[in-house]
Amino acid sequence: MMLKSKAVDFMHSMSCAEIQERVRVIKTDTVYKYMKKLEKIGLVEKGAKVDRAYGYILTKEGINLLPEVKEEKEEC
């Protein structure tokens, strides 16, 4: 979901609230806890501030663990 949203550079980071909104399964504070764990092992890092909190982006290591996202072809 972060890769599909192109959250891979500083200015395209996603906040925990944005992640929670897309997942719709867990609470925002739970997303924050998971993101801190992922940050600790080097799969995500802090990006730009989003409102009052930092956003998160995928690191190269995190991207390499994910399956490739295929570009959707536009149908005419």
SVG drawing of the C-alpha trace seen along z (x, -y; Angstrom):
<svg xmlns="http://www.w3.org/2000/svg" viewBox="-12 -20 30 30">
<polyline fill="none" stroke="black" stroke-width="0.4" points="0.0,0.0 2.8,-2.4 4.6,-1.4 1.5,-1.8 1.0,-5.3 4.6,-6.1 5.6,-6.7 9.3,-6.2 10.7,-9.7 10.7,-12.4 7.9,-14.6 5.5,-11.7 5.4,-10.2 2.3,-8.8 1.0,-9.5 -0.2,-6.8 -3.7,-8.1 -3.4,-7.8 -2.1,-4.3 -4.9,-3.4 -7.5,-4.9 -6.4,-2.6 -6.1,0.5 -9.3,-0.1 -8.5,2.7 -6.5,1.3 -6.4,-1.9 -4.0,-4.8 -2.0,-4.3 -1.5,-0.6 -0.2,-1.7 2.2,-4.0 3.6,-1.1 4.0,1.0 5.7,-1.8 8.2,-2.3 9.0,1.4 9.5,1.3 11.7,-1.9 13.8,-0.1 14.6,2.8 15.2,0.4 12.2,1.1 10.7,-2.4 12.0,-5.8 10.6,-9.2 9.6,-11.5 8.1,-14.9 5.8,-16.1 2.2,-15.5 0.0,-17.8 1.5,-17.4 3.2,-14.1 5.9,-12.7 5.0,-10.6 6.8,-7.4 8.4,-6.2 9.7,-2.9 13.5,-2.4 15.2,-0.6 15.4,2.5 11.6,2.3 10.9,1.9 13.1,4.9 11.0,7.1 7.8,6.3 6.5,7.9 6.8,5.7 3.9,3.3 2.7,3.6 1.7,0.5 -2.0,0.6 -2.5,0.3 -5.0,-2.3 -7.7,-0.9 -8.9,-3.0"/>
</svg>
